[in-house]
Amino acid sequence: MTESKPVPLPSPAQPDRWAHLRRHTDARIALGHAGSGLPTAAHLAFQAAHAQARDAVHTPLDAAALLAAFAERGWPAAAVTSAAPDRAAYLKRPDLGRQLSEESQRRLSEPVRAPDVVLVVGDGLSGTAVQANAVAVLEALIPKLQAAGLRVGPVVVAEQARVALGDPVGALLQAQASIVLIGERPGLSAADSLGLYLTWEPRPGRVDSERNCISNVRTGGLAPAAAAAQAAALLAAMFAQRRSGILLDSATPATPPELPSGAVP
């Protein structure tokens, strides 16, 4: 009978060829193996990330804290809610998150001077992302809009909001453009990512292809100042071309926005 040869085991000193890539991504790579599964540390880290993502979805937005932060900076603000009465309804009925509650419709229907741009801060699927990043983005963005001679309306803080809630808000305020800052769907690498959605002539019925998106605004992702610079450049292109979404040629250098009659640069 032929004697079987022992299977050589990998040397513990052999370097992990994937290890150096971990410095460049939050993705789960080179986690290793333990039997037929993951090492204990990697398994526990996955469970922790999953719990953080679930918490981000269900953690309520602290609208009062945001409104206080805006007041400290001298930014007029207004609070609204969507037609979703609670978080459970919001998650089951996305359509309700795209509509304003009746009380909010009445509040925004009061006569005001129409702004060029309305800023909407909505909880979306991660109130955690909004609390962590929205103020920093607005601190960099609002001065850029004002320097461009654009009239910025009150910052609208929206609870139980979807991206499209900015459409009825913009229509009621008669804004030429809207920027919705909203918590993005949490992933297993980041639960605090903020997205910015820009729409020209917001009104109910707009579709996603008519918007421009800046995503992954967070620590470890796109910095708030960089997101604000991108948003200002996109907005300038929108006012120059009077459109947004897939029809917007954002590669063409934008001319200064055309101000409405009576606007003071």
N, C-alpha and C positions, 0 to 999 in steps of 0.2 A: 504494500500500500504506500502510495506517495505521500510524504509528509507535507502538510499544508504550511505555507509561509505566512508569518504574522503580517497583518495589515499595518503599514507604518502610520503612526499617529502624527498630526501636525505638531511642529515644535512650538512650545509656548513662547519662544523668543521671536517667532516669525512675525514681522510687522503686519498690521491690518492695512491692507491696500486701500481701504475706503476711509480710514479714520481721518485723513487730512481734509476730506470733503465736508466733514461736519462743521468746519469753521465757516462755510459759505452758505449754509442753508439751515432753516428750521425743520426741514423735512426729516422724517424718520428713516435714516439710512444707516447701514452698518451697525445694526442693533445686536447682532450676534445670535447664537442659538443655545438653547438649553433643552436637550432631548428633542421633542417634536415641537417645541414652542419657543417663547422668548425668555431671555434671562429675567430674573425676578425684578431687577431695577427697571428694565425697559417696560415690563408689564405694568408695574405700579405707576410709572410715568404716564403711560397711555391711559390708565384709569383716571389719574388725576386730571389730565388734559380733557378727557371726556366730561368729567364732573364740572370743570371750569366752563366748558362750552354750554352745558345745561344751565348752570347758574347764570351765565351771561344772558341767556334767553329770558329767564324768568325774573331776574333782578329788576325791580321797578326803577324807572328813571326818576331821579330826584329833581323834579322840575323846579321846586322852590329854590334849591341851591343854585341852579343855573340862572334863574331869574335874578337872584341876589348878586351873582357874579357879573351879570350884564349891567345891573343897576350901578354897581361899583365903578364900572368902566364908562358909564354915561350912555349906554346903548338903550334906547327905547325897546320894549319887548312886550309881547302878548302871549298868553297861554291858551292853547286850544286842545281839543281832544277829537279823536276820530269817532266814527259811528260804532266802533267796537266797544261794548260796555265794560269789558274786562279782558284780562290777558288770555283766558281760555277761549273766548269768542274771537279774539284777535288772531290766535294761532289756527283756529279751525276755519275762519272766514276771512281770507285775505282781502276780499272785496270790501269789507267793512272798514279796513284800515286805510283804504283809498278815498274814503268819503268823510267829510266833516260831520260832527254831531250837529243837531239843529241849533243848540245853544251857541256853538262856535260859529256857525254860519251867520247867526244874528249879530254876534260880536264883530265879525269881520265885515259885515255889511254896513256898519256905521260910516258916514261920510268922512273920508280922509284924502289928503293929497296923494295922488297915485305915485308910487315910487318907480324908479327905473329898475331896481333889483329888489326882490324880496328874499330874505334868508330864512330858511325853515330848518330848525333843529329838531329832529324826530328820533325817538328811541329805537325804532326798527327792531331788529332781532338781537340787539346787544346794547342795552342801556349802559353797560359797563364801558363800551367804546366811546359813547357820547360823553359821559362824565369825564373820561380820561383825556379826550382829545379835542372836543368841540371848541372850548374857549381858546385854546392855543391857535387853532386854525383861524378863528374869527379875529383874534388879535393881529394876525398877520394879514388877513384878507380885507377887513373893513377899511383900513387906511389906503390900501391900493385902489379900492373902488372909489373912495372919496377923492383921491388924487386924480383919478380919471374923470372927475366931474359928474359921477353918477350919484343920483339921489337914492340912498339906501333906506328902505322902509324898516319898520320895527322888526326885530328878530322874533320870529314866531316859534315858540316852543310847543311841540306837538307830542302828545302821548298816544300810545297804541297806533303809531303811524307807519304807513308804508311809503315807498318812494313817491307814488303818484298822488299822495295827499298834497304835495306842493302845487298840483294843478288847480284844484278849487281854491286854495289859498291865494295863489297868484291871480286867478281870475277875479276873485272878489275884491282884491286890492288893486286890480287893474295894472299890475306890474308888467313891464316888458320882458323880464326874464326872472327866473327863479334859480336859486341854488339850495338844494336840500342836503343837509349834513345828517347822515343817518347811520345807525349801527348796522354793520354787515353781519351776515349769517356767520356765527362762530365756527371755526374749524378746529382741528385737533392740534394745529400749530399756533393759532392765535384766536383768542376769544374777545379781543379788544380792538378790532379793526374798524375804522370809520370810513365811510364812503361819501363822496360828493357827487351829486347828480345835477347837471345844469340843463335847463330847458328854456328855449326861446318861446315867448308868448304862451306861457303856461295856461292851460284850460282843460277841463274834463274831456277825456277822449284821446289825449296824447298817448302815444305808445313808446315803448322803450327805444325803438330805433330813432326817435326824435330827441333823444337825450344824449349828453356826453357824460362819461363817468370817470372819476378819479378814485382809485380804491387803495386799500391797504395802508391807510394813514394810521400810524401807531409807532410806538417805540419798537425799533427793530425792523420797521418797514419804511414807508414814505414819511419824511418829517413834515410836521404841520406847516412850516414856512415854505417848503417845496410844494406842498399841495396848494397852498394859497397862491403861489406864483403861477402854477399851472392853471388854476381856476381863473385868475385875473386875465391871463393870456387868452384862454378859451372864451371868456366873456367879451373881451375886446373884439375877437373874431366874430362872435355872434352879432354884436351891434353893427359891425361893419358889413356883414353879409346878410343880416336879418334872417337867420335860420340857425338850427342846431342839429345835433345827431349826425346821421350818416351823410347828410347833405352839406355839413359844414366842412370847409376846406381849412383845417387848422394848420396845414403846412404853409399856407400863404401868409406872409407878414401882415398883421392886422393894422389897419389904419385906426386913428383915434375914433372912439365911438361917436356916432351922431347923436347929439343931445336933443331931447324934445324941446320944443319952443318954451321959453320961460325958465329953463333949467340954468342954474348958475354954476359955471365950472369952478 
